[in-house]
Every structure is written in structure tokens, then in C-alpha cells.
């Protein structure tokens, strides 16, 4: 195990890199004597990947990692006067990003992993399949998932509307045999909600179903 304290910034050189590095620098400064470890993973899946290509891409990527890290440190120093910047180093690996990040966290005995999340493909993908979710689940240390602030209304769940008064009257007058009023019976978004009213074999709790 490493005797140094580390904060690992897992970046993929996309638009989230800046906020990941900025957050990782802040977290490193909160831990006196800690170093900043910037980590990148090549996710190569093609069977035609060669050692020559790996070497060329590795050299190029290491230089870009150094440049992006230096730029982030300089920007942080400009925004925070008199700050003593942490020591920083860059590392990279080839493999599955989540697995390699978790391995690096264990190998360097890091105190914290900072990783970005920029998925806009649905809540299901973020919860079940994203790299950040896997790192948070598998890492043996705390994980901070960061993203740019964007309160985009397109990604908000629709508010649940209260029960329509006409629907309530229809249910009351029909003893639960009908759930929707004339307006909602044709256009209600939950068209496949069934009532068990009038069925002697139905569990009692079913008869209290109201729907919305």
C-alpha cells in the first residue's frame, strides 16, 4: 500500500474533465499532504488493436493529460489566491474504465475517487450501466460523482396530478365499476388500470384502488 495520501480524479478527456479536476483539486487540498492522481483509461475493444498503436496513443494521451492537469491547476490558482497547489501526477491504463479505476484506487490506496457523470440517456442507464455507478458500487473508498449543473426540464419527471373531481364522482356513483369520467376514459395516460369491483373472488384491497 502507498504511504502517500491520494485523491484520484478519473477523467475521460471530454466536457466533464474540467469539473472533475476542479473538484478533485478542492478535495485534495482538504487533505493536507495529499497528492492529486489524475487517471485515464483507454477502453479498447477492437481485436485489431496493436502494440504499435497502443504506444502511439499512449504517448499522445499522456501529454494531453499533463496539459489538462496543468491548465486545471493554473486556473484553480488564479481563482484562489495564495493557495498552495498539491503535487499532481498522471497515470493511465488500458481496459474497462470502471474496473481499472477501482483497481487504481486500491493500488494507490486513495482516500477518495472523483468521477464525472454526463449521461443524458435516461435514469435507467445511469443507475444500471454507467461507469460512475459501477465505480461507486465497487470502490473500497468514498466516491464523488460530479456533473455540470443543468436543471433541464426535459429530464424532470412529470408531477402527479390530483384525482379529477369528475372521475371521483364516476367511481362513487358506479360503486367502483367505472374509474374514469367521460373525458378521461378516452385520453387517460393509464389506460390499462383495471378494477375488481363486483368480483367476489378479488382480494379486498383491490376494491380500494382509485388510480389517478
C-alpha angles and dihedrals in degrees: 000000000000118000090209123085114237140188111203119215108197107201135173098195094248131116093294093060095090097054092042092054093043092051092045091052090052092049092047091053089053088063109061112224094013123137127222113237114196111199131189130181127207106216100205115175103157119108091218094065109128135197090242092056090045092054093048094047092043094055092047094047094048090055091049091048090053092048095048091047093050091048092051092049092048092048091050092049090050092051094043112046120212093012117147105225119223124245110265135199134177128223135172140190140190118236142056108346099224094045094046093047091051090047091051091048090055095040094053093036090231123193095215141009120213114197133169129236120197102158116145095169100098140292092271094062092048094049098041111027117016124116092235092054092050092049091049090050099044106033119103093219137049116293126206115202113200135184138167113276110254120155093194109175090212090074098048122103115246115257116252110249121223121252113286110246091223091052090050091052091048092052093046095048094045095044090241096307090116121042104184137051120236092271097049097038089076103033107028112132091221097059095154100063111123131203124214094201111143094020112121092197096055122108111257094242091062093067090063093061112126106167120195 
